[in-house]
Amino acid sequence: MAVAIRLRREGTKNRPFYRIVVADQRHRRDGRFIEMIGTYDPLRPEGDTTLDLAKAEAWIAKGARPSETVASIIKKERKKPQTAASASEG
């Protein structure tokens, strides 16, 4: 089973909103998925993004291949400074 991390389009016409999902490549873009790991709103400033980076990296370690857009989102999330709450956990 080839697994991909990709965007699932939701929202309305001319107002897209995406969920970042882990899905089998054979399923439709907006079809069945294995796990939702984040969201992406391209119309908000700075591309309002939430992503569970730990889950994304775990899926990549298992062999999931991110799409080009998701790969760039992951790259940006890695560069973000850690928040005080996440820094105090470790």
NORLIN-V890292 format. One record per residue. N is the residue number from 1. RES is the residue in one small letter. PHI is phi in whole degrees, 0 to 359 (999 if undefined). OMEGA is omega as a letter, one per 30 degrees, with the letter a starting at -180 (999 if undefined). D_LAST is the distance of its C-alpha to the last C-alpha in whole Angstrom. Layout:
BEGIN
n=<N/N>
res=<RES/RES>
phi=<PHI/PHI>
omega=<OMEGA/OMEGA>
d_last=<D_LAST/D_LAST>
END
This chain:
BEGIN
n=<1/2/3/4/5/6/7/8/9/10/11/12/13/14/15/16/17/18/19/20/21/22/23/24/25/26/27/28/29/30/31/32/33/34/35/36/37/38/39/40/41/42/43/44/45/46/47/48/49/50/51/52/53/54/55/56/57/58/59/60/61/62/63/64/65/66/67/68/69/70/71/72/73/74/75/76/77/78/79/80/81/82/83/84/85/86/87/88/89/90>
res=<m/a/v/a/i/r/l/r/r/e/g/t/k/n/r/p/f/y/r/i/v/v/a/d/q/r/h/r/r/d/g/r/f/i/e/m/i/g/t/y/d/p/l/r/p/e/g/d/t/t/l/d/l/a/k/a/e/a/w/i/a/k/g/a/r/p/s/e/t/v/a/s/i/i/k/k/e/r/k/k/p/q/t/a/a/s/a/s/e/g>
phi=<999/273/252/233/256/213/268/248/281/223/95/239/297/64/217/287/216/240/252/270/233/257/215/292/299/283/277/297/305/257/271/297/221/273/206/265/243/176/224/211/242/289/273/276/300/60/56/322/231/236/210/275/298/297/293/299/293/295/293/296/296/277/112/290/251/284/291/300/294/294/298/290/295/298/299/294/294/294/280/297/291/290/282/298/293/286/288/283/292/278>
omega=<l/a/l/l/a/a/l/a/l/a/a/l/a/l/a/l/a/l/l/a/l/a/l/a/a/a/a/a/a/a/a/l/a/a/l/a/l/l/l/l/a/a/l/l/a/l/a/a/l/a/l/a/l/l/l/a/l/l/l/l/l/l/l/a/l/l/a/a/l/l/l/l/l/l/l/a/l/a/a/l/l/l/a/a/a/l/a/l/a/999>
d_last=<34/33/30/29/27/29/30/32/34/35/36/40/42/41/38/36/32/30/28/26/26/27/30/33/35/38/37/38/36/36/37/35/31/28/25/24/21/22/25/26/29/31/33/31/30/27/28/26/23/20/19/16/15/13/17/19/17/18/21/22/21/24/26/26/28/27/30/30/29/26/25/26/24/21/21/21/18/16/18/17/14/11/12/11/9/7/6/6/4/0>
END
